[in-house]
Amino acid sequence: MTTSLGLMFWSMGAWPIAGFMGIDVAILSFAFHLNFKAARRGEMIELRRSVLRLTRISAHGVREEFDFQTYWLQVVMTPADANRSMLILRSHGRDMEIAPFLGEDAKQELANILREKLLICRDGMRL
């Protein structure tokens, strides 16, 4: 459709409009490319009795795994700036931000769930 409109404007002598329509399509396709690339990024949290494993997959498909001992692990919410907070896993002097792509309510809910599940893991370790 853009091509036919561009040809119509070109035939009427308004050739600059056709160029701008082509730029518009190029910018839109580049934005979709970036969006699809970012959609591949993700994090997975796996909680066992003694270990919480964080698996990160970058937009390029690189996979990283981080293990934390559940007994020492703290889940901390800290303000990053006026509009955003950070959800941090803290253990043995090491801080790692998780779920930076979530909204504030979802981060708070995740923090509460993780704290609750960590307490269950710790209680199971004492038995």
C-alpha positions in Angstrom: 0.0 0.0 0.0 2.8 2.4 0.8 4.5 1.7 -2.5 1.3 2.4 -4.5 0.7 5.6 -2.5 4.3 6.6 -3.1 4.0 6.0 -6.8 0.8 8.0 -6.9 2.5 11.0 -5.2 5.5 10.6 -7.5 3.3 10.7 -10.6 1.7 13.9 -9.3 5.1 15.5 -9.0 5.2 15.3 -5.2 8.3 13.1 -5.3 9.6 14.2 -1.8 6.6 12.6 -0.2 7.4 9.2 -1.7 10.9 9.5 -0.2 9.5 10.3 3.3 7.1 7.4 3.0 10.0 5.1 2.3 11.9 6.4 5.3 8.8 5.9 7.4 8.6 2.2 6.4 12.4 1.7 7.0 12.2 3.2 10.5 9.1 1.1 11.4 10.8 -2.1 10.2 13.9 -1.2 12.3 11.7 -0.6 15.4 10.0 -4.0 14.9 13.5 -5.7 14.5 14.6 -4.2 17.8 11.4 -5.2 19.5 11.6 -8.8 18.4 15.2 -8.9 19.4 14.4 -7.6 22.9 11.5 -10.1 23.3 14.0 -12.9 23.3 15.5 -11.6 26.6 14.3 -13.2 29.8 14.9 -14.5 33.2 13.9 -17.7 35.0 14.0 -18.3 38.7 14.2 -21.9 40.0 14.0 -22.4 43.7 15.0 -25.6 45.5 15.5 -26.2 49.2 19.1 -25.0 49.4 19.7 -23.1 46.1 18.0 -20.4 44.1 19.1 -20.5 40.5 18.7 -17.4 38.3 19.0 -18.1 34.6 19.3 -15.1 32.3 19.0 -15.2 28.5 20.2 -12.1 26.7 18.7 -10.7 23.5 21.5 -12.4 21.7 20.7 -15.8 23.2 23.6 -15.9 25.6 22.6 -17.9 28.7 24.0 -17.2 32.2 23.3 -19.0 35.4 23.8 -17.7 38.9 23.3 -19.8 42.1 22.5 -18.4 45.5 22.3 -20.3 48.8 18.7 -19.8 50.1 19.7 -19.7 53.7 21.7 -16.4 53.2 19.7 -14.9 50.4 17.9 -11.6 50.9 15.3 -10.1 48.6 15.6 -6.3 48.7 13.6 -3.5 46.9 15.5 -0.3 46.6 14.6 2.9 44.8 16.6 3.5 41.6 15.1 6.9 40.9 11.9 8.8 41.4 9.9 6.5 39.1 11.5 3.1 39.4 12.7 0.7 42.0 15.1 -2.2 41.7 14.5 -5.7 42.9 17.8 -7.1 44.2 19.0 -10.5 45.3 21.7 -10.1 47.9 24.0 -12.7 49.3 27.6 -12.7 50.6 28.3 -9.1 49.5 27.0 -9.8 46.0 24.0 -7.8 44.6 22.2 -8.8 41.5 19.2 -6.9 40.0 16.4 -9.1 38.7 13.3 -8.4 36.6 14.2 -4.9 35.5 11.6 -5.2 32.8 8.7 -5.6 35.2 6.4 -2.9 36.4 6.5 -1.7 40.0 3.4 -3.7 41.2 4.8 -6.9 39.6 8.2 -6.4 41.1 6.6 -6.0 44.6 4.5 -9.1 44.1 7.6 -11.1 43.0 9.6 -9.8 46.0 6.8 -10.9 48.4 6.5 -14.4 46.8 10.3 -14.9 46.8 10.5 -13.9 50.5 7.7 -16.2 51.4 9.2 -19.2 49.5 12.6 -18.5 51.0 11.2 -18.7 54.5 9.6 -22.1 53.6 13.0 -23.3 52.3 14.8 -22.1 55.4 12.3 -23.7 57.7 12.7 -27.0 55.8 16.5 -26.8 56.3 16.1 -26.6 60.1 14.2 -29.9 60.3 
